[in-house]
Amino acid sequence: LRAGKSLSGRVGGRLRCELALTMGGGLAILRRIEAGGYDVLHHRPTLRIVDKAAVVFNVVFGRMQ
């Protein structure tokens, strides 16, 4: 996922935004999986509204992690 991070910088317009949001959401889910001890069979990782807002904020203000 991180290896493809530079792809959003190579395209423009709406595709750039969509790629950045997908990347941000994917990384956020990976953090939730890690926080849950990688047990995705018993506890489904989900993003809370605050997590989603943070992804959008980071994309809008160019602070991708």
C-alpha positions as CSV (number, residue, x, y, z in Angstrom):
1,L,0.0,0.0,0.0
2,R,2.7,2.4,0.9
3,A,4.7,1.5,-2.3
4,G,1.8,2.9,-4.3
5,K,1.6,6.1,-2.4
6,S,3.4,8.1,-5.1
7,L,0.8,7.1,-7.7
8,S,-1.6,9.8,-6.6
9,G,1.0,12.4,-7.3
10,R,1.3,11.2,-10.9
11,V,-2.3,11.8,-11.8
12,G,-4.6,14.8,-11.5
13,G,-8.1,15.9,-10.8
14,R,-10.7,13.6,-9.3
15,L,-8.6,10.5,-9.7
16,R,-5.8,12.0,-7.6
17,C,-8.3,12.8,-4.8
18,E,-9.9,9.3,-5.0
19,L,-6.5,7.6,-4.8
20,A,-5.4,9.6,-1.9
21,L,-8.7,8.9,0.0
22,T,-8.4,5.2,-0.8
23,M,-4.8,5.2,0.5
24,G,-5.7,7.1,3.6
25,G,-8.7,4.8,4.3
26,G,-6.6,1.7,3.7
27,L,-3.8,2.9,6.1
28,A,-6.4,3.8,8.7
29,I,-7.9,0.3,8.5
30,L,-4.4,-1.2,8.8
31,R,-3.8,0.8,12.0
32,R,-7.1,-0.5,13.4
33,I,-6.1,-4.1,12.6
34,E,-2.8,-3.6,14.3
35,A,-4.5,-2.0,17.4
36,G,-6.8,-5.0,17.5
37,G,-3.9,-7.4,17.8
38,Y,-4.4,-8.6,14.1
39,D,-7.4,-10.7,15.2
40,V,-9.7,-9.9,12.3
41,L,-11.7,-13.1,12.6
42,H,-13.2,-12.2,15.9
43,H,-13.2,-8.4,15.7
44,R,-14.0,-6.7,12.4
45,P,-11.9,-3.5,12.0
46,T,-14.1,-0.5,11.3
47,L,-13.5,3.2,11.0
48,R,-15.4,5.5,13.2
49,I,-16.7,8.8,12.0
50,V,-13.7,10.6,13.6
51,D,-11.3,8.3,11.7
52,K,-13.0,9.0,8.4
53,A,-12.9,12.7,9.1
54,A,-9.2,12.5,9.9
55,V,-8.6,10.8,6.5
56,V,-10.4,13.5,4.7
57,F,-8.6,16.2,6.6
58,N,-5.2,14.7,5.9
59,V,-6.0,14.4,2.2
60,V,-7.3,18.0,1.9
61,F,-4.4,19.4,3.8
62,G,-1.7,17.2,2.3
63,R,-0.8,15.3,5.4
64,M,-0.9,11.7,4.2
65,Q,0.8,9.4,6.7
